[in-house]
C-alpha cells in the first residue's frame, strides 16, 4: 500500500531544508540547527531544553513560532535528541509531545 497527499511527477530531486539563523539568544540557548522548508521551521533541542518546565517550554515554542512567522513560515517542529518530535506550533496551536 502507498499513501500520499501529493504525487510528485517531477525531477526526482529531494527537497532540502535550508539553514536559517536565530538572532534571539534564548532560542540559540535551547535550540540548535534551525532549518526551514517551504512552510516549516525545524530545530533540534539542546539538553538545556529538558530543564525547562512546561510553561517555559511553551513560551520558547511561542518565541520560535514568532520567528517562523517573521520568515513567512506556517509551522514549527522541534526535534529531541533522538530525532523524535517533542513540540510543534501552528497558527492556532502550540503542543508539547510527551
N, C-alpha and C positions, 0 to 999 in steps of 0.2 A: 504494500500500500504506500502511496505517496500523497502527501498533503502539502499544499502551498496556497498562500494568498495570491501570489502572482507567479506566473511562469515567465522566465527570462528567455527570450529568443535572441539575446544579444551576443556580445563578443566573447563571452566566456571569461572575462576578467572579473576577479573578485573585488567587491567593494572594500576599500581600505579606510579605516578610521584615521583621521588626520590629528596630529598632535596639536593641542592648544595649551596656552599658558595661563595659569591662575595669577592674578595680580594681588589677590587678597591673602594676607599672611595666615589667617586662620584656616582657609581652605588648603593652603600649602602644608600646614602643620598636620592635618588629619587625612588628606587625600593626596595621592600621587598619580603620575602617568595619565593626566587627563587627555582624553581623545574624543573626537566627535565624528559622527557620520552625518548624513543629510539632516537628521532630525533629533539625534540623541547624543547627550554628553555622557561618556563613560569615565569612571575614575576608580582606582584601587584605593582601599582604605589602608591607612598606616596603622601600626599597632596601637598608637595613641587613641585611635577611634574607639577601641574597646573600653577605654577608661571613662568614656562619656556616658552619662545616664540617658534615659530615653528622651527626655525633653531636650537635652543638649544635642543629641543626635538629630532630632527633628529640626532644630534650629540650624544646624550645619547643613542638612539637606535642603532646607529652605534657602539658605545662602547660595548653595550650589545651583539651585533652581533659578534664582535671580541672575546668577552668572550665565546660565544656559539661555535664559530669555534675552540677555544682552547680546548673545551670539546668534540669536534668531533660531534657537533650538527648541523643540517641543517636549522633550523628555530628559530625565536624568536617571541613570542606573549606576549604583555604587556596588562594587565587587569586593568581596572579602579576600582573605589570604589564600583561599583555595579556589578562587575564581568564581565562587557562587555569588548570586545576587544577595545583598544584605539590605538594600533600600532602593526605593525609586520615587520619583516625583513626576507629576504631570500637572497640567493647568489646574485641575480640580482635586488633586490628591497627593498626599505625602504619606508613604508607608515604610515602616521598618519590617523586614522579613526575618522571622526568628528561626 
